[in-house]
Amino acid sequence: MELLRMSKAAKRRGIHPMTLRQWALDGKIPFTWVGRERRFSSVDVENMKRGSDSSTSRPRLELLYVRVSG
């Protein structure tokens, strides 16, 4: 298990580092303090990447907009 810095973990997940920080504050992903930096387990990041964490998945919404002029 490797402890990743926030930027590297966010890059692996394909999200912005501020999003990862907010998820950490909300308790959606565990982290460890190393000095003054949050570090994320590579295992946890990969599990979220695979979608095994159901707390981050939301149902997809679709909208339809039709404009008729006559």
QUIUR-V771246 format. One record per pair of residues at least 24 apart in sequence whose ideal C-beta (glycine too) atoms are under 10 Angstrom apart, sorted by the first residue. I is the first residue (numbers start at 1). J is the second residue. D is the distance in Angstrom with one decimal. If there is no record, write none. Layout:
BEGIN
i->(I & I)
j->(J & J)
d->(D & D)
END
This chain:
BEGIN
i->(1 & 1 & 1 & 1 & 2 & 2 & 2 & 2 & 2 & 2 & 3 & 3 & 3 & 3 & 3 & 3 & 3 & 3 & 3 & 4 & 4 & 4 & 4 & 4 & 4 & 4 & 4 & 5 & 5 & 5 & 5 & 5 & 6 & 6 & 6 & 6 & 6 & 8 & 8 & 8 & 8 & 9 & 9 & 9 & 9 & 9 & 9 & 9 & 9 & 10 & 10 & 11 & 12 & 12 & 12 & 12 & 12 & 12 & 13 & 13 & 13 & 13 & 13 & 13 & 13 & 14 & 15 & 15 & 20 & 20 & 23 & 23 & 23 & 23 & 26 & 26 & 27 & 28 & 28 & 28 & 29 & 29 & 29)
j->(41 & 42 & 43 & 44 & 39 & 40 & 41 & 42 & 43 & 45 & 31 & 32 & 34 & 37 & 38 & 39 & 40 & 41 & 42 & 31 & 38 & 39 & 40 & 41 & 42 & 44 & 45 & 34 & 37 & 38 & 39 & 40 & 31 & 37 & 38 & 39 & 40 & 39 & 40 & 42 & 45 & 38 & 39 & 40 & 41 & 42 & 44 & 45 & 48 & 40 & 45 & 45 & 40 & 42 & 45 & 46 & 48 & 49 & 40 & 44 & 45 & 46 & 48 & 49 & 56 & 49 & 48 & 56 & 45 & 48 & 48 & 53 & 55 & 56 & 55 & 56 & 55 & 53 & 55 & 56 & 53 & 55 & 56)
d->(5.5 & 6.2 & 5.4 & 9.0 & 9.2 & 9.5 & 7.6 & 4.3 & 8.5 & 9.4 & 9.1 & 6.4 & 6.7 & 9.6 & 9.7 & 3.9 & 7.0 & 6.4 & 7.5 & 9.8 & 9.7 & 6.4 & 5.1 & 7.6 & 5.7 & 9.3 & 6.4 & 8.8 & 6.4 & 8.2 & 6.4 & 8.0 & 8.5 & 7.2 & 5.6 & 7.9 & 7.0 & 9.6 & 8.5 & 9.2 & 8.9 & 8.8 & 8.1 & 4.1 & 8.7 & 7.8 & 8.5 & 4.9 & 9.4 & 8.8 & 8.8 & 9.8 & 9.1 & 7.8 & 5.4 & 7.7 & 9.4 & 6.9 & 9.0 & 10.0 & 5.7 & 9.0 & 6.2 & 5.8 & 9.9 & 7.8 & 9.3 & 9.9 & 8.8 & 9.5 & 8.4 & 9.6 & 9.1 & 7.2 & 8.8 & 9.8 & 8.6 & 7.1 & 5.4 & 5.8 & 7.5 & 9.2 & 8.3)
END
